Amino acid sequence: MWASRGGREPQTVPEALRRAEQRRREGRDAEAAALVARVLELDPDNLHAHLLAAYLHVARRATAPARQEFRWVLGHDANHARALLGLAGIALEEGDAHECRDLLRRALRFYPEFPEATALLEAVRTREAAPPPAANATAAPRVDRLRLPGTGRALIIGRADGGLIASQPVADDAKDVSEALARTLQLAAATLGRAGLGPLHRAIVEDDHDAVFTRTDGDLVVSLALPRATDPTQGLLDLNRLWSATLHELGLAAGPPAAAPSSTPADTPVDRTRRVS
């Protein structure tokens, strides 16, 4: 317990952890981290606080401290399902499907009814079963022609396997973002499939600063980063416009289809009303 300031600061560790969890779910990670740090000062062996600290590191994409916190939890509870899932997610982020699969199986061995672990394991299997993309399978669109909305922060065009096709603006981490988004969508799609809700078409993925509006047809992924305060309806309208524009530019980049050899004799009149589309 610690003294409150103005009656607003929690006075007990459980209350602080409840507030930290609430702040984390609201995306107020800095406030959540401050509460967790204070709890760990008072109760260094609090397992819940270490788990929350790990989640907050994951949100910041700070892999090393997140792994350390998850391992601390497992050091005190060797079969902690959430810690195993957290380490599995990190392994998948780093491309270690074998380690990810082993951690998930370990979690499911002790907790068979663990939907998040089951969904992630299915996503790993789907990813491993998918054939490698052919080189230059998708032509790069002219993204400079794609006009982002005034509040648009970034556009990523990629494949469902995480391969980057194009980005606007061009950024060094665009490929990493595309791969991370693909993994998130694979997990979401697996979860929807298990629930019998059909394939994933649109999603809004939030981080500390942005709401990433995403559309996919199972092969192509178009994502638009907008401020978190963006109205969802407006964000989806902007995304749909960019989706259509991307399909148009991809068609232009691929070029016109090759003409099939004519089977019509040269001296035979052609019916001008016939169209092939």
Secondary structure as GFF3:
##gff-version 3
##sequence-region A 1 277
A	DSSP	alpha_helix	13	25	.	.	.	ID=ss1
A	DSSP	alpha_helix	29	42	.	.	.	ID=ss2
A	DSSP	alpha_helix	47	59	.	.	.	ID=ss3
A	DSSP	alpha_helix	63	76	.	.	.	ID=ss4
A	DSSP	alpha_helix	81	93	.	.	.	ID=ss5
A	DSSP	alpha_helix	97	110	.	.	.	ID=ss6
A	DSSP	alpha_helix	115	129	.	.	.	ID=ss7
A	DSSP	three_ten_helix	143	145	.	.	.	ID=ss8
A	DSSP	beta_strand	154	159	.	.	.	ID=ss9
A	DSSP	beta_strand	164	168	.	.	.	ID=ss10
A	DSSP	alpha_helix	174	194	.	.	.	ID=ss11
A	DSSP	beta_strand	202	206	.	.	.	ID=ss12
A	DSSP	beta_strand	210	216	.	.	.	ID=ss13
A	DSSP	beta_strand	220	227	.	.	.	ID=ss14
A	DSSP	alpha_helix	232	254	.	.	.	ID=ss15
###
